[in-house]
Amino acid sequence: PTAPLETHVWYKVSLDMVISIACGGLLPLGGLYRQRMCINAVVKTANRKPQNQRMSGLVRATLAATPSKLQRKLSPSSLWLSHPCRLRARPLTVRHFKPARQAVRVGASSEEETEKYLQSIGVKKDKMPSAMKRLRRCPTEKIRATVEFLRETVGVSEVSLGKIVGTFPALLALPMDNLGARVEFLITTIGVSKADLGKIVEMFPQLLSYTPQNMEEHMKFLIMRVGVGEAELRKMMKTHPQLLGYSVENMEAHVKFLLERARVSEAELGKMVKRHPPVLGFALENMEEHVKFLIETVGVKEAELGKVLKTLPNLLGSYSLENLEGKLKHLCSMGVAGDQLGQMVVKFPSVLVYSVESGVLAAKFRFFKTVEPEGGLKQLIADPRLLASDLETKIKPRYWFFMLKRRQGNPQKTLKIGTMIKITDAKFAEKHAHVSTKEWADFLRICALRLKVMEGNAARVSPPFPSETDGQYVSPPPTISVV
């Protein structure tokens, strides 16, 4: 329907077209109303043959129920336009018409059917208005077909269907051919497995709105400019598919910032993005504020900034400055001097992300200062990576083991607690505890059982020593009080 209206055989569709124009919906017409349309051609065609008299009457009834500029331009006897030349020079638009009551009832019925179907697939009530606003012109059959495609081909779970439609209702209006081409690109070109495809779309349904050309452009940028390998890109898609939604221009600006301002080397850039893909989507202003905070407040030198950020890139945007300032105050309250903070963060950046409320960091500091009053704090400042070890399953059991051996009359050489923690269980059992791996595993099992009984006494330093019935591990030494 691209030719002028007069050249078409309109007696078959004239009723639908006039009703659509009168209703203001214009859906069946597509782009017809943008052509040189003239309503009198439709009406003359409707009155041309006797078998069209009934249709002509319906056209008159429809237009009679439509008070508008159009009705005032019609002759009641013939329904011819009084000024066809003037209307031909200016295409008709929706503003010329008002909806008729009959058409509103028909539209309402269709919308009710769509709304019921959306409710049946789990769209929540608070998301329904926005979904209906976007899908009111989409036929229900098309919506059903797209939902079936998401179920069978993409692999979206029933539980997630409602969430996807509520988040991105425009997905159901996309042409089926386009959806198929995009799914094929994700599987064949990027290498996403069919098992992971559904989960990826559940996390980021907007992904299916991007063309294969657009996704290919993003893929080339990440591989050639950022330095992410194809296998790494597939892994990143599982955790952060939004990466293909960032604009290439925006990602280029982030890459320049990381290389020039954050002092990240090109060799480490790909590893950094792989570790935390959202770093390419943080606000640049926010990233600049966090860089200044690390340099001016924490005391990290600019030359060492890249070392911190490549290890923990989420420091650039995942934490507010107020949150980070609170963690610094918490470290200072446990005995770390202000001029020592910078070096601690360079050696172990994760020290800035421990939760203050959980008390885990404070418990580790207390334990180290208790078992080694003179050197425990110095060890933590010199090697803050010791804080990464779990207090209950690694730090305490190894310390308790040496205490037990000494109590049994087996003197051990002096071994700093920091040295105990750095090595693996197998190496600790062989070279330092001088026991078999099985014996060490038995000891850890007994400690875990006793700790479960003692649950709630997290500040305890003395071990939950086994009783005499447990074999070689006998009477505990005196309890060490907590400072």
N, C-alpha and C positions, 0 to 999 in steps of 0.2 A: 504493500500500500504506500508507494512513494510517489506515484503519479498524481496529477490533480484529481480532485474528487469527481469531476464531470465525466471522466473516462472510465469509471468503474461501473459494474453492474450492481447498483446499490439496493435493488429491490429485495435482495436476500438478507442484507444486514442493516438496512436503513433504520429499522425499529431499535435495534440494539445501540446503534450509533447515536441516534437522537436522544434516547433515554440516558445514555452515558453522558452526553454533553449536558443535558438538562440537570443531571444529578451532580455534575461537577467532578465525577470520579475519573473519567477519561482513561480507565484501565484498559478496556477492550480496544481502545483506539490506538494505544501506543503513541506514536508520533504523528498520527494523522491530523490532529487538530492544529498542528504547526504548518500544514500545507495550505494551499489556497482553497479553504473549505467554504462552501456556500450551502446553507441549509435548504434553500429553495430547490437545489438540484435533488436533494434527498426526497423532499416532499413531492416534487413533480414526478419522480420515479415511483413513489408510493401510490400516486393517483393515476398513473398511466394505464394500468390494466385493471380489469374488473376484479380479478382474484386478490388484488392488493387493497381493496376497499376496507376490509377489516383492519388491516395493518395501519392504513391511513387514519382510521378512527382512533386507534390506540396512540398514534403519534399526536393527534389533536388533543386527546385526553391528557397525555403527558405534558405537553406544552401548556395546556390550560392550567395545570397544577403548578406551573413554574412562573411566578411573577418575577419578571426580569426585563432587562433591556431588550432581550430577544423577542419576548411576547409582544411588546409594543411595536416592533417592526414587522409583525405578521398580519396578513389580511385574514379576518375570520372566515371568509368563504373559501379561499383557495390556499391559505397558509403560505403564500408567496412572500418573499422578502420585498419590501417596498424600495429598498436601496441596495440591491445586490452588488453593484460596482463598488460602492463605498466599503462594504464588508469584505469584498475580495481583496481590496488593497490593504486591509488591516486584518491579520489573522485573529480568529476568535480565541479567547483565553478563559480560564476558569472564572474570572471576575465577572463575566457577562451573565452568569447563571447562578441560581440558587437551588439547593437540593430539594427534590420533591419528596413528599411523605412516603410514597410507595418505594422509592429507591432507598430511603433511610431504613425502612423495615427490612429490605433485602440485605443491605450491608450489615445491619445488626445481627441478622441470622448467621451470616458468614463469620462475623467476629465472635459470636457466641460459640460456634463450633470450634474455631481456632483456640479460643480461651479454654474451653473444656479439654481439648487435646493437650495443651501446654500444662494444664494442671495434672493431667494423667501421667506425664513424664517427669513430674516433680518440680516444676517451676514454682518458687515460693511467691506468696501473695505480695510481698513488698517489691518483688522484681517484675510482677505481672504488668503493671502500667507501662513501664519502659519497653518490655518485650512486645506488648500489643501495639504500641505506637510504631515500632519498627516493622512489625509483621502484618499490619492491618491490610495491606495491599497484596500480601503474598497468599496465594491459594493454599487451602489446607492440604490438598493433595501433595503440593510441592514440599510443604513442611514435613509431612509424613515420610515422603521419599528421602529427604535429607536425614531425618532422624534414623531411618533404617540403614542408610549408608554409614552413618556414624557408628551404629551398633555392629553391623556385619563386617564392613570393610576396614574401618579405622580401629575398631576394638574398644570403643568407649563403654565403660560400665554403666549399668542401669542407674546406679546411685548417682553418678556424675552427670547424667544427661540434663537434669533440671538445673544444676549449677552452671553448666556450660551455657545453656540457653539464657539463663538469667544474667550471666556475665557478658555474653556476646551474642545477642539474639540475631544480629545480621548474618550470622553463620548459616542460618536456615534459609536465607533468601539467596545465597550464592548459587550460581548455575552448577548443575551436577557435573558438567564436563570440566569446569575449572577445578572443582574439588578433586575429581579423579586425577587430573594432571598434577596437582600439587602433592597429593599423596604418593603418586608414582615417583615424583622427584625426590621426596624425602627418603623413600625406600631405596631407590636405585642409585641415586647420585650421592646423597649424603651418607647413606648406609644405615639408616635407622631400621632396626629390626621391627617386624610386625608385632612382636610381643610388647615392645616399648612404645609403639606409635600411639596407642590409645592413651597411655599415661602422659605422654608429651602433650597431646591435644587437650587433655583434662587440665594440665597445668597452664597452658597458654593456647586457648582456642583461636585467638587472633592469628596464629601461625598459618592457618588454612586460608587466610584472606590475602596472603602475599603471593605474588606471581613467582613461577619458577625462575624467571630472569632476575627478580629482586633477590631471592634467596641465594642464587648462584653468585651474585655480586657480593653479598655479605660473606659467603663461603670463601671466595677468593681473597677478600680483604683479610680475613682472620688467618688464613694459611700463609699468604705471601707477606703481609705487612706486620701482623702481630707475631707470627711464628708458631702458630698452633698447628700440630699435625692432624691429619685426617682422622686417625684413630682417637686422638684426644678430643677432636671436635664432636665425634659421636658420643663420647662420654659426657661432654659438657651439655649436649642436647638433652640428655636424660635428667639433668639437674637444673638447667637454666635455659630452656628453649627461647626465652625472651631475647637471647643474644641476637637472633635473626630479626628482631623487631627494631633494634637500634638503627638509626640512620648512619650510613657510612661516613657522612661528613662529621657527625657528632663523635663517632668512634675515632676518627682521625684526630680530632681535637684532644680527646682523652689520651691517645697514644703520645702525642707531642708533650702533653703535660707530664705524663709518667716518665718520659725519657729526659726531658729538660729540667723540670721543676722538682720532681720526686727523685731524680738521680737513679732511676732504675736502668740497668744496662739492657741493650737489645737482646743479649743472650738470655737474660732472665725474664724478659717481658712475657713471652709465651707461657712460661711456667707460672708467672704471677696471675695471668688471666685465667689459666686453667684452674688454679687454686681457688680463685674467687671471681667468676665471670661478671657479676654485677658491677665490678670496678669500672667497666666501660660504660656504665649507665649512670654513675653518680653525678650529681650536679657539680660543675667545675668550680663554682664559687665555694661550695661546701668543702671540696677537696683542698682548695687553697687555704681555707681557715684551719683545717686539720694539720696541714703541713706547717703552718706558722705556729700552731700549738705545740707540735712535737719539737720544734727548734727552740722556741722562746720559753716555753713553760716547762717542758719535760727536760730539756737540755741535750737533745740529740744533735750531734754535729751534722751539718749539711752533707759532708762527704759520706757519712754513715746512714743517711736517711734511706737510701735505696735498700740497704741491708735489712732495715726494719720492715719496710713496706713490702718487699718481695716475700717476706715470711708471713706477714699478717696484713694483706692488702685491704681487708675490711676496716682497718683503722681509718681509712680515708672517708668513710661515710656511714658505716653501720652503727656507730656510737656517737651520741651527742657530746658536745664539748663539756656540758655540765656533768654528764656521766663520767667522763674521763677525769675531770678535775676531782670528783669525789673519790675515785680509785687512787689518785695520787695522794690525797690527804690520808687515805686509809693506810697506804704504804709508809708514809712518814710517821703515822701514829704507832707503827710497829718497830720503829727504830731506824728506818732508812733515812739518811741525810739527804737534803735537797740536791746537793751536788753529786750524789751517787745514783740518782734516779735515771739519768741519761744512759749511763753505762749498763745498768740493769736491764733497761728496755732494749738496748742494742743487742745484748747477749740473749735475752729471752723476752721478745715483744709480747708474748701472751700474758705476761704479768699484769698488763693493763686491761685485760678483759675478764679477769676473775671476778665473780660476783661478791660484792661486799656483804650482802644480806645472808648468803649461805654460810659464811664463817669458815670456809675451807682454807683460805689463805691464812687467816689469823691462827687457825689450829696448827698449821704446819710451822709457822713462825714460833709459836709457843713451844712446840715439841722440840725443835732444834735448839732453842735457847735454854730449854730445861735439861736435855741430855748432855749438852756441851755449853755450859754457861759462859765460858770464855771465848769459844771459837765458833759456836753455832751460827750466830748472826753474820759473822764475817764470811763463813762458808756460803751462806745464801746470797750475800751481796756479790761475792767473787764468782759464784757459779749459780745464778738464779734458775738454771734449768733443773735443779734439784726439786723445785716446786712443782714440776710436771708429774712427779711420781705420786702415786696414790698413797695417802697416809695409812690407811687401814690394811691394805693388802700387800704393800711393799715396804714402806719405811719402817713401820712399827714391827712387823714380824722379823725383819733382819736384825734390828736392834735387840729385840727380845731373845733371839737365838743366841747371840753372843753373851747376853746376861746369864742365860741358862747354862751355857757351857762353863762359864766362869764359876757359877755356883756349884757345879758338879765336880769341880777340881780340875778342869781342863783349861789351863790358862791360855788365852789367845793373845797374839801380838796386838798392840794398840792399833786400832783401825778407825779412822775418822768416819763419821756417819755418812759424809758425802761420798766417800769411796765405796761404801757398802751399796749405795743406791744406784750408782751409774751403770753397773754391770748387769748382765742378764742373770736369771735364776740359776741356769746350769753352770755358768762360770762362777757365780758366788758360791754355790754348793761345793764345787770341785776345788777352787783355789783358795777360798777364804774360810768357809765353814768346815771344809775337810769331811764332808759327808756325801753319801750317795744322793743321786737325784731323787730316788724314791723316798729316802729318809727326809729329805727337805720337803717333798710334796706332802708327806704325812704330817710334818710339823705345821705346814700352812693350813692343812685341813683342820687340825686340832684348834689352831688359832681362830679360824673362821667360825667354828662351832662355839667356842668360848665367847667370841665377840658378839655373836648373835644373842647369847644369854645375857651379856653385859650391855645390850643395846640401850642407848640413852646416856651412857657415861663416856661421851666422846673425848673429854678432856683427860682421860686416864692415860698415864705414861707407862706405869708398870704393866707387864704383860698378863694376859689371862692364862696363867701358867697351868698346865695339865697337872692332875693329881698324881699320887704315887701309883695309882692303878693304870696309868697311861704308859708305863714303861720307863724308858731312860730319862724322860723329862720329869724331874722331881722338884721338890720344894723351891718356891720362888724366892728371889732375893728381896730385900726390903723395898717397899714402895717408894718411888721417887716423887716427891711432892711437886705440884705444878705451881710455878711462880705466877 
